[in-house]
Amino acid sequence: MKVEQIYTGCLAQGAYYIESNGEAVIIDPLRETQPYLEKLEEAGVKLKYIFETHFHADFVSGHIDLAKKTGATIVYGPNAATSYDIYSAKDGEELKLEMESTTYLLRDESGKDYAIFSGDTLFLGDVGRPDLAIKQGELTKEDLAGFLFDSLREKIMTLSDDVIVYPAHGAGSACGKNLSKDTWGYLGDQKKLNYALRENMTKAEFVREVTSGLTPPPSYFPKNAMMNKTGYESFDEVLEKGATPLTPARFEELVDTEEALMLDTRSEEEFSAEHIPGSIFIGMDSQFAPWVGALITDIQQPIVLIAPQGREEEAVTRLARVGYDNTIGYLEGGIEAWKAAGKETDSIESVTADELAIRMDAGLDGTVLDVRKPTEFLSQHVIGATNFPLDYINRNFNRLDGNETYYLHCLGGYRSLITISILKARGYHNLVDITKGWKAIEESAVPKSDHVCPSTITQEVIDEAVTAVV
């Protein structure tokens, strides 16, 4: 028996490949199917089942395309209603793969419990959010948290400590509050360390703790869940359309006639030095897809790309993973071709943390905007700064004064540059980026609040801070 975790860091998502005696199972596959098809062909095995642990909200699964190409059966748990053919497994049912297993529990050849593929039920360090279901009738998040408590206690925690936990997500995912950076672990460790599995915890305590401190989910979550439930356009067609090279004239025409959003996926340094006016920066070398999903509110938005040379298809693929299927081309030749066509470019003004300290000492001609999360801001921040989290920019940008100068920073520079690009596209131009963000500020003479350990900040304080910026 072979079990392989296929982890995608930019989505903090784990897919799984199980192989035994000429047959295979894939759990929670990504949108693009070719890597799985190549793996099956190389191993010379037939894909029998595609297990979906739930209707994913944070990415579009590849289960439909993969089933069409392989003839494999899509399996969901009880009560899953879809617009395509599936097998709805019963609780406790065994689905054979030349070994005994269920949707969640994998047994080895000898019949010993080996691993659980826990989806969004159990993470390392946390459990799934009970507020992400797209249709639950009269059920509240408290009701769902109660069901989760029962499932954990009556099903998962009865398993042996040496059972491996393979969750659907790790740190960086918005599907939980406190996910570990580890991508797999042992159930025994979770019984000791995971707050939601602690001994003698009552259901009321569990419900209260699991449902507190939940920030609003990214706007694309319910849209991805619906795509996973009802179906979607073939990924091959999405890739073909999105990987269309565009001349500068055609690129500009699509922006004007189709109201296409110009998405610049290059590095922070490249965008800051020179970019097309009105373009939005979300660089591919960080949490690209989740930020696209959180910030581009219309999942059908036409998109044209300014991408690093040779990575255009990668950008289209990563957009499609979170349901953004309407990429209609990329600027062939990039910024150099744009300039060669005689078209304008823009740049970002920036200061170092040391320069900021000097300006603050002399009386800063503006306001410092800290675009980190409220919990980061509460831990420590620049004296006099305003918390303006990137997560909620679409709700809050009109709170800013177009005539005021703003100095922006995040932890390292990625989020602040995204924020600046969005604000500039909306007509705010007195914006200055603080180079290298809080990491540089922390080592500078910029006046800062006292440091507070994040673990000591009460949930009430966090909730109050979140409410203030939502």
Buried (B, 14 or more C-beta within 10 A) or exposed (E): BEBEBBBBEBBBBBBBBBBBEEBBBBBBBBBBBBBBBEBBEEEEBEBBBBBBBBBBBBBBBBBBBBBEBBEBBBBBBEEBEBEEEBBBBEEEEEBEBEBBBBBBBBBBEEEEBBBBBBBBBBBBBBBBBBBBBBEEEEEEBBBBBBEBBEBBBEBBBEBEEEBBBBBBBBBBBBBBBBBBEBBBBBBBBBBEEBBBBEEEBEEEEBBEBBBEBBBEBBBBBBBBBBBBBEEBEBBEEBBEBBBBEBBBEBBBEBBEEBEBBBBBBBBBEBBBBBBBEEBBBBBBEBBBBBBBBBBBEEBEBBBBBBBBEEBBBBBBBBBBBBBBBBBBBBBBBBBEBBBEEEBEEBEBEBBBBBBBBBBBEEEBEBBBBBBBBBBBBBBBBBEEBBBBBBBBBBEBBEEBEEEEBBBBBBBBBBBBBBBBBBBBBBEBEBBBBBBBBBBBBBEBEBEBBEEEEEEEBEEEBBBEBBEEBE
